[in-house]
Amino acid sequence: MKRAKGPQRSGILAGGNWIIDQVKLIDVYPAREQLANIKGQYEGTGGAPFNVLVDLALLGASFPLHAAGLVGKDSLGERVFEHCAKHGIDTKHLKATDEAPTSYTDVMTEKAGGRRTFFHNRGANALWDGAGLDFSKSKARQFHLGYLLLLDALDVADKKFGTKGAALLAKAQAAGLKTSVDVVSEDGDRFNRIVTPALRHVDYCILNEIEAGKTTGFKIRREDGTLDTVALRHAAGAMLQCGVKEVVVIHFPEGGFARTRDGKDSWQMSLKLPMKFIAGTAGAGDAFCAGVLLGLHEGWDMQQCLHTAVCAAAASLSDPTCTNGMKPLAECKALAKKFGVRPPLESSDW
């Protein structure tokens, strides 16, 4: 498909999973048939478009934010619309159905360290195929789609594009939008079949080291758990070879890495946060993604994008929910001054 020149564009349209998270703060994750104590309970946002758009609003994005997806005609669906209204997110392309309930996730977050385990109900997200989106009428500059591997109607095969999700991304590109994707971390073998075809129609690929490894076949973590930065760079290069047009960004607890189409690498370490600061890790990846998308929309250089992303992720870690910890951009960046950043992984990388 050829890209249309189209009108002057501004803003981000995000589509995909719309989820209400029910977060339980537990003392320990139990073995089967054993007991854990719930120390606190919170409700929050979940899913790539929901988290990213709310994070962008809280960061202070000055451009329009648009939602696309499907929720159920139920109380959880009403709360999704309430969140969007509160944060000034346009919901023209966010629909409600009586064919399935609003998706929700029970998030079990361990009090020590914030590790989380998810119990997910796909709900209405499984039905959304993006059919109602007319990108030619959208004035948004970017279309963000997530999560691949968790959108049943878009993960199905398509004869021309490989998957329906890839076809939707191609349609957005043809209308003149920049496209970006995020992927869910799953323990399976579907990455090559579902993620790889989409990369041919993606401008910005933003995912974590687990997803990058499963998509490309590179083992990015060594046996001792440390990051293999050589494999990381190879994975980014492989995804560019698969068709990503501008940049691959890979995030991990230690920081973030980006490789552009012209071969320029950028590294940014994460903040040195004390353990008592971390209330939960759910949503940190989407916060990182929001920081990158904010910078890309505003035309910042990649180093500034990555620094913004790790600061946004740090703010997210301060709350058990995905987005309640997010702060205005200046406050997020102040965390870097307060806590500093981790030392480089290997001197040869910098």
GIBELKA-V396598 format. One line per field, one symbol per residue. phi: phi as a letter, one per 40 degrees, with the letter a starting at -180 (. if undefined). A space follows every 10 residues. Layout:
phi: ???
This chain:
phi: .ccccgccba hbbbbhcbbb cbcbcbcacc cdgbbbccca abbacagdcc ccccdcccch dcbcbbbaia bccacccccc ccccccbgcc bdbbbbbbca cccabcbcbc dcggcbbbbb bcfcdcccbg cccbccccbc cbbbbabdgb bdcccccbcc bhaccccccc ccccchccba bbbccbcabc dccbcdcccc bbcbbbaccc cccccbgccc bcccgccccc cccccccccc cchdcbabbb badciabbbc dcgcbbbacc ccccdcccci ccgccccddd cccdccccgc ccccdccdcc cccccdccbc ccbcccbddc ccccccccbg bccdcadccb
